[in-house]
Amino acid sequence: GPFVFEHEPVRVEGCTVCHTPHSSVYPRMLLTARINTLCLQCHVQIPVGVHGPQNQYRQACIVCHMSIHGSNVSNLFFK
């Protein structure tokens, strides 16, 4: 960043809300092994719409939401 549309936790709490700055055993220095596990810790109320019935597409967050830190063009952090 800074971005026009920032991911709120990043803006308020900083990088460490999702990343560990030292010695992470996970890719991208994340706090969890899978990106989607991390996303779903906060984003538990996923709208059905394009996500399908019963959130069947929950495992594919970053397929559409690639710019998860923020975006200058979309408030949903789409590429």
ChimeraX attribute file (.defattr): number of C-alpha atoms within 10 A of each C-alpha:
attribute: neighborCount
match mode: 1-to-1
recipient: residues
	/A:1	12
	/A:2	10
	/A:3	12
	/A:4	12
	/A:5	17
	/A:6	21
	/A:7	19
	/A:8	11
	/A:9	14
	/A:10	16
	/A:11	15
	/A:12	10
	/A:13	10
	/A:14	12
	/A:15	14
	/A:16	13
	/A:17	13
	/A:18	18
	/A:19	17
	/A:20	16
	/A:21	12
	/A:22	7
	/A:23	7
	/A:24	14
	/A:25	12
	/A:26	14
	/A:27	12
	/A:28	14
	/A:29	16
	/A:30	19
	/A:31	19
	/A:32	18
	/A:33	14
	/A:34	12
	/A:35	18
	/A:36	15
	/A:37	15
	/A:38	16
	/A:39	17
	/A:40	14
	/A:41	8
	/A:42	9
	/A:43	11
	/A:44	10
	/A:45	8
	/A:46	14
	/A:47	12
	/A:48	12
	/A:49	8
	/A:50	10
	/A:51	14
	/A:52	12
	/A:53	10
	/A:54	10
	/A:55	15
	/A:56	11
	/A:57	13
	/A:58	16
	/A:59	14
	/A:60	12
	/A:61	16
	/A:62	16
	/A:63	9
	/A:64	12
	/A:65	14
	/A:66	14
	/A:67	16
	/A:68	17
	/A:69	18
	/A:70	24
	/A:71	20
	/A:72	15
	/A:73	12
	/A:74	13
	/A:75	12
	/A:76	16
	/A:77	19
	/A:78	16
	/A:79	15
